Amino acid sequence: MDCEYEYCHLERFSRDIGISKEDLVTAFNIERDFHTEILMEHDRRKRKRMYREVYERVHPIYGRSSNTIKMQNPKDRIVRLFRKELEGKSILDVGCGTGYFLISVANQLEHKRLVGIDISTPVLPKNQKDIQFINADIVDFDLHEDFDVVFSDQVLEHIAPSDLPIHLSSIKKALKNDGTLIILMPNRLFGPHDVTRILDYTYTGRIGAMGTHLNESTYSEMIPMLKVHGFSEFQTVVPIPKVKHAFPRLRMNPSILTHIENSRLLLGILYRIRWRSACIARLEIVLICR
């Protein structure tokens, strides 16, 4: 086993993502304390402060402070994948981070209004004047306007379960009556996907996330929750990377994925398909909700 102290996968994870072992251990300890404390915190105002404080501490460790795109925009493939949902639409990117997604939309697609909301505001290139960024709480917000599409990319897993209902209500409020919510988030059954990978880098769900991922979920859990908040139609993309990008307009019913999640036999088969000791199939949650 590739072990260093109690962090059994630290060396390989550090090598793969290019962050020092010392920095990863520092980040893990910060995030683990945050994870424990926020799940026990009942005061919404205190949780709001805790989110901001932890990201102010760990983002510099991961190199998330840069706001410029030095090479190809990393969100270009995602924009092409959802082109048919995004083309010609007004879009709100919730938890927009560095703004790469909206910059990619602005550069690739015909579009209407483009807005990003996050607790920190990125610095845009000077030629991106058609994008508005709002510095605000992404859990509980009301922009007093509605959009054709709300985009949520790797955000829901960072929100404490106690805050999910108000977050989803805020999203629903921001959508037009016939609007579309697009969600991308990690699947807990193939986790952990945060810095907890220094303990378990196999993507087989043996250890739950202990870092800033507070809510890694499953299709089986997310769809009923979204139904409670007024969504009734769900599609997903083909869960095979090369296929979904080769046929970006192809959509399927997520019921087959919920069936896999609830089958020990099928999960066991997927867990055994590995490369470099890590499970290849991770069933990332991709939901197109209406």
N, C-alpha and C positions, 0 to 999 in steps of 0.2 A: 504494500500500500504506500502511496505517495504522501507520507505524513511529515509534518513539521509541528512539534508540540501537539496541541489538540486540534490544530487546523489542518485536517488531513489532505485537503486539496488546494492549499494555499499556493504552493509553488507553481503548480500547473496553471491555476487560474490567473495568477500574477503574470506569468509568461504570456498567456493568451491575450490578455487585455492591455498589457503594457503598463501596468501600475505596480509600483514596488510592493513587496510583501509587507513592509512596515506600514505603508500608507493604507493598505487594505485592512490590516488588523486595527489600525486607528479608526478607520471608517466603520468597521464592523462593531467595535465597542461603543462608538457614539450612537450608531443606529439601533443597536440592540437595546440600549438604555431607553432611547426614544420609543421604540416599539412597545416595550413593557409599560412604560409610563402613560403613553397616550391611550392605550387600550383600557387602562384603568381610570382615566380621567373623565368625569361626568360633566364638567363645565365646558360648554362649547367655546366660550371666549378663550379659555386656557388652551384648548386644543388648537385653536387658530394660531395662537402665538407659538405653540410647540412646532407646528409645521414649518413656519417661517424660520425659526431658529435652527432646526436640524439641517435644512437645506442650505442655509448660510454657512454652516460649518462643513458640510460634506461635499458640496458642489466644487469648491476649489480643489479638493483632493482628487476628484474624478476629472478635473480639467474642464468643468462645465462653465467656466467664467468667460470663455471666448465667445464672441457674438458675430464672428465673421466666417463665411464659408470659404475655405482655402482651396477646395477641390470641387468635384461634382457634388451637387446638393444631395445629401443622403436620403431625402424624402422624395426624390424624383420618381423612383419605382412605385412608391405607394400612391402617388398622385396618378400615375398612369394606370395602376390597378383599379382605382375607383373613379376613373375618368367619367364613366357614364352616370354616376351619381353626382359628380361635382361640376361638370361642364355647364357654364352659363348660370351658375347658382350663387346666391349669397351664402357665405360660409362663416361660422363662428368656430374657431379652434380653441377648445377649452383646455387649459394647461399647455399653452403653445410653446413654452420653453424658449429656445433660441429663435423661433420664428421660421425655421427652415421649411416647414410644410406650407405655410401661406406664401412664402417667397416662391416656392416651386409652383404652386397654383397660379400665382400672378404671372410667372414666366412661361408657363406651358399652356394654360387654358383660357378660353373666354370666361369671364366671370362678372359677377355683380359685386356687392359689397364684401370686403374681406376684413374680419376682425379677429384678433387674438386676445385672450385674457389669461393672465398669470400673475403670480405674486411678485414677479420681477419682470421688468420690461427690457426686451432686447434692443440693441442699437442696430437700426436697419441701414443697409446700403442706401446711398443718396437717391438711387433711381427707383426705390420702392415706396413711392409716395401714395400709392393706392391701397396701402395696408394700414389699418389702425390697430395699435396695441394698447390694451387697457391694463393698468396695474391694479389688481383687485383680488379679493378672496375668490378662489374658484369653487369652493364648496357651496357657499350661499351667495348667490348673485342675482341681480335683476338689471338687465341693460336697457329695459324699457323699449325694446324692439325685438322683432322676431326674424328668423333666418330660415332659408330653405334647407340648410344642412348644418348640423352640429357635429364636429369631428372631435373624437376623444382617443388619443393615441398614447397608450401606456400611462394612463392617468388614474383610472379607477382603482388599480391595485395599491395606490399610494394613499387612499382615503380610508379612514377608520370606519368600521361597520356602523358606528353610531352616527356618522355624518353622511352615509350613503343615501338615506331617504331624502334629505334636504338637497343634496347634490343632484340627484336625479330629478327632483321637482324643479330645480333651477334650470336644468337642461330642457325639460319639457316646456317650461315657460318661455324659453328662448327660441323654440321651434314654431314655425307656422303649422296650421292644422294638418296640412298634408306634408309636413317636413320629414326629413330623414336624419336619424342618428346613426353615425358610424363609430363603432367601438373596436379598438384593438387593445388586448391585454393578455398577460400570460395565464396559462392554464395551471392551476395548483397541482393537478395530478402529475404534471411533468416539471415540477419545480424542485428546489427554489430557484427564482430568477433574479434575486437581488444579491447583495454582497455575502449572503449566507452560503453562497457557492464555495466559499473557502472551507466550509465544513462538508458539503456534499455537492459535487460537480457532475453528478450522474444524470440529472434531469429525470429521476424516477419517483419523485414525490416522497422519498423516505423521510426527509426532514422538511418541516414547514419553514417558510420565510421568517427570518427574525430581524430583518433590517427595516428599511423604509417601505417595503411592500407589506401593507397591513391587511390586504384583502385580495390575495391571489385567489381566483375563483374558478368556476367551471361553466360550461354551457348549461348543464343541468340546474345550476343555481341562478345564473344570470337571467335566463329567459323568464322564469316565473317572477323574478323581482321586477324586470322591465314591464311585464304585463300589468303588475300592480300600478305602475306609473303611466299606464295608458297606451303602451305599445302593443300591437296585436299581430303584426306581420314581421317575420324574421327570415333573412337570407344570410348566406355566408359564401366565401370563396372556396375553391377546391383546396383542401389542406395539404397540398403538395407544392412546395415552392416553385419548381420549374414549370409545373403545369399551370398554376394560377397566373404566373407572369407571362406564359406563352399564350394563354387564353384569358385576357383580363376582363372580358365581358361575361364570362361564364359564372353563373350563380347557382347555388344549391340550397336545399332545405337543411338546416342544421340538425335535424332529428337523427340522422345517421351518426353524428358525432356524440349526441347525448347517449345513443345506444352503446357506442364504444366505451364512453365514460362509465357506464353502469354494468359493464361486462368484465369480470375479473379475467376471463380467458383472453379476450381481445387486448386488454391492457397489458397482460403478461406477455403476449406476443410482441406488442410494440416496445415494451421495456427491454426485450432481448435483442432488438435491432439496434446495434451500437456501432459507434466509431470513436476510437480513442477513449474507450470506457464510458462514453456518454450516450444516452438514448438519443437517437436521431429524430424520431417522431415526437413532437411536443404539443401538437394540437392547439396552437395559439388561438385564443378566442378572437374571432373576427365576426362581428355581427352588424348587419345592415338592418336597422329597425325602423318601422313606420307605425 
